[in-house]
């Protein structure tokens, strides 16, 4: 039975966009990068994983700022990378803070700067596209049910706690990510803005990436630049290391040939360590800049804030008799 299941899964990998859409929509949780299969992207990063795009833009700023800094490095956590351990995007943000060159390998000279610029971790609950009782797909299905939303809230609380233990913090906001990130950029008014996040592959997530680039281009001041970089971190195997012609299209239709070739020719890299505490430090002065009612280092929304109805909220308190989850199961890296 297991062999048949594996065979079916491997065959369906050919239907690339369909398979990835199912995986991503079913896994908007704080899970490690444990998929044994690899999907294509565009360019290589320093981690032997993937970077989809690195672009610089210059544009006029639309508002004055209360703070000006030379460089602001934003680590934008998304739905599937809510962890500090083995997080390639987070490691890349730290590298940018330390002034490491793009092609510098992990373990090379630690820094080209006398002190790091600091990083600003950010998470945005997107109530326009994901959360809320009325946020639904074209077929009328709820994009994110209340139980899953509560799991994400738990994971965010855990992520913030882990960052605060290391002297850092987490900006949590409700709204459109492109608007929130642009407002932060406008308030800080850096000469160089780096925004790094995990690479996604589905159409809705890619549309958000495009919107983020567009909004940042409007906010960054005329003399400044910004770099929006996505880093692949969703698979155990580096997609470039797969020993098949034609990339994903060359994956065998059955599991055994896939396994035999991959086991002989590929190697799973060791998990990345959590960055050092001093490398996770917040940028100086940022606490006074980012402090809005629904966007701050202390704000955490409720299910009601995310747009869930009273009935949906009540359903989270009940325990489904069919569940296989342990009692009091919560989201988060340290559960």
ROTOR-457569 format. One line per 8 residues: number of its first residue (from 1); their letters; for each residue x, y, z of C-alpha. Coordinates in nm, 3 decimals. Example, Ala and Ser with C-alpha at 12.3 -4.5 7.8 and 13.67 -1.06 7.14 Angstrom:
! residues 2
1 = as = 1.230 -0.450 0.780 ~ 1.367 -0.106 0.714 $
//
This chain:
! residues 335
1 = xxxxxxxx = 0.000 0.000 0.000 ~ 0.281 0.241 0.090 ~ 0.456 0.166 -0.238 ~ 0.141 0.244 -0.434 ~ 0.094 0.568 -0.243 ~ 0.453 0.673 -0.310 ~ 0.418 0.586 -0.677 ~ 0.104 0.793 -0.708 $
9 = xxxxxxxx = 0.268 1.090 -0.533 ~ 0.571 1.075 -0.761 ~ 0.357 1.063 -1.073 ~ 0.164 1.364 -0.961 ~ 0.481 1.566 -0.921 ~ 0.465 1.614 -1.296 ~ 0.157 1.825 -1.245 ~ 0.378 2.086 -1.088 $
17 = xxxxxxxx = 0.153 2.380 -1.018 ~ -0.137 2.163 -0.905 ~ 0.070 1.964 -0.659 ~ 0.244 2.268 -0.512 ~ -0.088 2.451 -0.474 ~ -0.227 2.160 -0.271 ~ 0.082 2.136 -0.054 ~ 0.103 2.507 0.020 $
25 = xxxxxxxx = -0.270 2.555 0.082 ~ -0.272 2.258 0.320 ~ 0.041 2.360 0.505 ~ 0.009 2.726 0.605 ~ 0.169 2.623 0.934 ~ 0.503 2.666 1.110 ~ 0.664 2.348 0.978 ~ 1.033 2.283 0.901 $
33 = xxxxxxxx = 1.149 2.238 0.543 ~ 1.102 1.860 0.528 ~ 0.964 1.782 0.183 ~ 1.177 1.516 0.017 ~ 1.099 1.647 -0.329 ~ 1.241 1.958 -0.491 ~ 1.077 2.212 -0.716 ~ 1.239 2.454 -0.960 $
41 = xxxxxxxx = 1.317 2.820 -0.909 ~ 1.535 3.071 -1.085 ~ 1.878 3.142 -0.938 ~ 2.123 3.012 -0.681 ~ 2.185 3.151 -0.329 ~ 2.474 3.125 -0.087 ~ 2.309 2.837 0.098 ~ 2.292 2.586 -0.183 $
49 = xxxxxxxx = 1.919 2.644 -0.176 ~ 1.742 2.900 -0.397 ~ 1.686 3.268 -0.453 ~ 1.408 3.359 -0.694 ~ 1.481 3.727 -0.741 ~ 1.712 4.003 -0.624 ~ 1.629 4.344 -0.768 ~ 1.707 4.704 -0.680 $
57 = xxxxxxxx = 1.465 4.989 -0.743 ~ 1.479 5.365 -0.687 ~ 1.173 5.585 -0.647 ~ 1.042 5.895 -0.478 ~ 0.922 5.886 -0.119 ~ 0.559 5.984 -0.066 ~ 0.591 6.105 0.295 ~ 0.846 6.247 0.541 $
65 = xxxxxxxx = 0.996 6.014 0.799 ~ 1.064 6.030 1.170 ~ 1.385 5.830 1.141 ~ 1.655 5.798 0.880 ~ 1.895 5.504 0.872 ~ 2.152 5.388 0.622 ~ 2.026 5.030 0.589 ~ 1.712 4.851 0.704 $
73 = xxxxxxxx = 1.703 4.471 0.679 ~ 1.350 4.328 0.705 ~ 1.299 3.956 0.758 ~ 0.943 3.902 0.634 ~ 0.812 3.578 0.782 ~ 0.535 3.421 0.575 ~ 0.300 3.128 0.637 ~ 0.534 2.831 0.614 $
81 = xxxxxxxx = 0.862 2.943 0.774 ~ 0.765 3.045 1.129 ~ 1.085 2.921 1.291 ~ 1.438 3.032 1.376 ~ 1.611 2.696 1.329 ~ 1.700 2.589 0.974 ~ 1.556 2.901 0.814 ~ 1.752 2.993 0.499 $
89 = xxxxxxxx = 1.570 3.325 0.448 ~ 1.649 3.436 0.804 ~ 2.014 3.341 0.758 ~ 2.023 3.544 0.437 ~ 1.879 3.848 0.615 ~ 2.147 3.817 0.882 ~ 2.414 3.791 0.614 ~ 2.292 4.115 0.456 $
97 = xxxxxxxx = 2.301 4.280 0.798 ~ 2.661 4.165 0.839 ~ 2.757 4.292 0.495 ~ 2.835 3.952 0.349 ~ 2.863 3.937 -0.028 ~ 2.590 3.744 -0.210 ~ 2.819 3.464 -0.326 ~ 3.002 3.422 0.003 $
105 = xxxxxxxx = 2.957 3.066 0.131 ~ 2.832 2.981 0.476 ~ 3.124 2.958 0.717 ~ 3.336 3.215 0.534 ~ 3.470 3.536 0.692 ~ 3.191 3.642 0.929 ~ 3.154 4.005 0.837 ~ 3.283 4.304 0.642 $
113 = xxxxxxxx = 3.129 4.552 0.888 ~ 3.247 4.663 1.229 ~ 2.894 4.605 1.363 ~ 2.577 4.454 1.213 ~ 2.291 4.677 1.096 ~ 2.038 4.463 1.283 ~ 1.731 4.296 1.138 ~ 1.359 4.370 1.171 $
121 = xxxxxxxx = 1.143 4.054 1.178 ~ 0.789 4.115 1.049 ~ 0.476 3.902 1.012 ~ 0.152 4.026 0.856 ~ -0.188 3.860 0.894 ~ -0.332 3.918 0.547 ~ -0.706 3.951 0.606 ~ -0.763 4.049 0.243 $
129 = xxxxxxxx = -0.635 3.721 0.098 ~ -0.609 3.456 0.371 ~ -0.776 3.512 0.708 ~ -1.137 3.571 0.809 ~ -1.474 3.400 0.781 ~ -1.557 3.595 0.466 ~ -1.221 3.549 0.292 ~ -1.302 3.272 0.049 $
137 = xxxxxxxx = -1.181 3.111 -0.270 ~ -1.353 3.139 -0.606 ~ -1.539 2.819 -0.520 ~ -1.668 2.965 -0.194 ~ -1.438 2.775 0.042 ~ -1.288 2.952 0.342 ~ -0.923 3.026 0.267 ~ -0.813 2.961 0.624 $
145 = xxxxxxxx = -1.042 2.803 0.882 ~ -1.051 2.928 1.242 ~ -0.861 2.627 1.379 ~ -0.576 2.681 1.135 ~ -0.580 3.052 1.210 ~ -0.551 2.978 1.583 ~ -0.260 2.745 1.507 ~ -0.085 3.029 1.325 $
153 = xxxxxxxx = -0.156 3.268 1.614 ~ 0.006 3.016 1.849 ~ 0.304 2.983 1.616 ~ 0.346 3.361 1.594 ~ 0.332 3.397 1.971 ~ 0.599 3.127 2.001 ~ 0.817 3.285 1.732 ~ 0.796 3.625 1.903 $
161 = xxxxxxxx = 0.883 3.467 2.239 ~ 1.188 3.294 2.091 ~ 1.306 3.618 1.931 ~ 1.255 3.818 2.250 ~ 1.456 3.563 2.449 ~ 1.744 3.646 2.215 ~ 1.707 4.021 2.256 ~ 1.513 4.073 1.934 $
169 = xxxxxxxx = 1.141 4.104 1.862 ~ 0.869 4.054 1.604 ~ 0.653 4.318 1.440 ~ 0.303 4.174 1.400 ~ 0.046 4.353 1.188 ~ -0.295 4.302 1.029 ~ -0.351 4.414 0.671 ~ -0.197 4.373 0.329 $
177 = xxxxxxxx = 0.173 4.282 0.347 ~ 0.263 4.523 0.069 ~ 0.102 4.814 0.253 ~ 0.251 4.726 0.592 ~ 0.605 4.678 0.456 ~ 0.580 5.000 0.256 ~ 0.466 5.197 0.561 ~ 0.757 5.063 0.767 $
185 = xxxxxxxx = 0.997 5.155 0.487 ~ 0.846 5.502 0.460 ~ 0.874 5.562 0.834 ~ 1.235 5.447 0.856 ~ 1.342 5.607 0.526 ~ 1.660 5.401 0.479 ~ 1.913 5.465 0.208 ~ 1.907 5.092 0.138 $
193 = xxxxxxxx = 1.614 4.865 0.219 ~ 1.657 4.487 0.212 ~ 1.342 4.274 0.233 ~ 1.400 3.898 0.245 ~ 1.140 3.621 0.263 ~ 1.095 3.257 0.177 ~ 1.026 3.187 -0.189 ~ 0.677 3.073 -0.277 $
201 = xxxxxxxx = 0.559 2.915 -0.602 ~ 0.181 2.950 -0.622 ~ 0.007 3.222 -0.820 ~ -0.153 3.408 -0.528 ~ 0.173 3.424 -0.333 ~ 0.363 3.538 -0.642 ~ 0.101 3.809 -0.695 ~ 0.171 3.929 -0.340 $
209 = xxxxxxxx = 0.544 3.939 -0.420 ~ 0.468 4.158 -0.720 ~ 0.249 4.388 -0.510 ~ 0.524 4.421 -0.247 ~ 0.777 4.528 -0.509 ~ 0.533 4.781 -0.651 ~ 0.447 4.938 -0.314 ~ 0.808 4.951 -0.201 $
217 = xxxxxxxx = 0.903 5.127 -0.524 ~ 0.653 5.399 -0.437 ~ 0.776 5.445 -0.081 ~ 1.153 5.427 -0.096 ~ 1.298 5.774 -0.121 ~ 1.441 5.896 -0.450 ~ 1.805 5.864 -0.347 ~ 1.750 5.523 -0.191 $
225 = xxxxxxxx = 1.726 5.170 -0.323 ~ 1.560 4.849 -0.216 ~ 1.639 4.486 -0.263 ~ 1.354 4.233 -0.251 ~ 1.495 3.882 -0.229 ~ 1.322 3.546 -0.198 ~ 1.513 3.241 -0.076 ~ 1.418 2.881 -0.145 $
233 = xxxxxxxx = 1.379 2.678 0.173 ~ 1.093 2.432 0.126 ~ 1.270 2.107 0.038 ~ 1.537 1.883 0.184 ~ 1.717 1.837 -0.148 ~ 1.863 2.127 -0.340 ~ 1.667 2.131 -0.669 ~ 1.992 2.191 -0.861 $
241 = xxxxxxxx = 2.137 1.866 -0.727 ~ 1.867 1.638 -0.869 ~ 2.027 1.386 -1.107 ~ 1.752 1.403 -1.369 ~ 1.749 1.557 -1.715 ~ 1.484 1.820 -1.761 ~ 1.467 1.926 -1.396 ~ 1.135 1.829 -1.233 $
249 = xxxxxxxx = 0.997 1.705 -1.566 ~ 1.268 1.438 -1.564 ~ 1.166 1.282 -1.232 ~ 1.077 0.912 -1.284 ~ 0.714 0.807 -1.275 ~ 0.777 0.550 -1.001 ~ 0.930 0.596 -0.658 ~ 1.205 0.332 -0.657 $
257 = xxxxxxxx = 1.408 0.475 -0.952 ~ 1.369 0.822 -0.800 ~ 1.493 0.703 -0.461 ~ 1.784 0.500 -0.604 ~ 1.921 0.788 -0.810 ~ 1.873 1.050 -0.541 ~ 2.033 0.837 -0.270 ~ 2.338 0.775 -0.490 $
265 = xxxxxxxx = 2.385 1.123 -0.632 ~ 2.241 1.370 -0.380 ~ 2.315 1.473 -0.028 ~ 2.084 1.644 0.219 ~ 2.261 1.943 0.372 ~ 2.281 1.979 0.748 ~ 2.014 2.203 0.904 ~ 2.115 2.565 0.946 $
273 = xxxxxxxx = 2.178 2.683 1.300 ~ 1.983 2.961 1.465 ~ 2.175 3.286 1.408 ~ 2.368 3.426 1.703 ~ 2.172 3.645 1.942 ~ 2.372 3.956 1.856 ~ 2.296 3.903 1.488 ~ 1.921 3.904 1.558 $
281 = xxxxxxxx = 1.928 4.243 1.730 ~ 1.670 4.501 1.623 ~ 1.783 4.814 1.435 ~ 1.849 5.110 1.662 ~ 1.554 5.346 1.698 ~ 1.305 5.119 1.525 ~ 1.081 5.078 1.832 ~ 0.975 5.442 1.821 $
289 = xxxxxxxx = 0.901 5.427 1.449 ~ 0.691 5.110 1.426 ~ 0.433 5.146 1.701 ~ 0.080 5.153 1.563 ~ -0.237 4.998 1.717 ~ -0.229 4.706 1.472 ~ 0.140 4.706 1.387 ~ 0.393 4.686 1.668 $
297 = xxxxxxxx = 0.636 4.472 1.864 ~ 0.366 4.391 2.122 ~ 0.046 4.360 1.918 ~ -0.107 4.015 1.863 ~ -0.453 3.994 1.707 ~ -0.739 3.772 1.816 ~ -0.952 3.561 1.588 ~ -1.212 3.838 1.603 $
305 = xxxxxxxx = -0.949 4.089 1.487 ~ -0.882 3.860 1.191 ~ -1.247 3.870 1.089 ~ -1.381 3.539 1.218 ~ -1.743 3.515 1.324 ~ -1.852 3.433 1.679 ~ -1.968 3.091 1.560 ~ -1.630 3.015 1.402 $
313 = xxxxxxxx = -1.447 3.133 1.713 ~ -1.663 2.911 1.935 ~ -1.584 2.613 1.715 ~ -1.214 2.642 1.801 ~ -1.290 2.580 2.167 ~ -1.457 2.247 2.094 ~ -1.260 1.927 2.038 ~ -1.352 1.715 1.738 $
321 = xxxxxxxx = -1.393 1.354 1.849 ~ -1.217 1.238 1.531 ~ -0.895 1.429 1.597 ~ -0.563 1.246 1.625 ~ -0.391 1.550 1.775 ~ -0.277 1.539 2.139 ~ -0.463 1.744 2.398 ~ -0.384 2.118 2.398 $
329 = xxxxxxx = -0.193 2.088 2.070 ~ -0.058 2.429 1.970 ~ 0.139 2.577 1.685 ~ 0.499 2.684 1.724 ~ 0.855 2.570 1.682 ~ 0.904 2.482 2.049 ~ 0.588 2.278 2.107 $
//
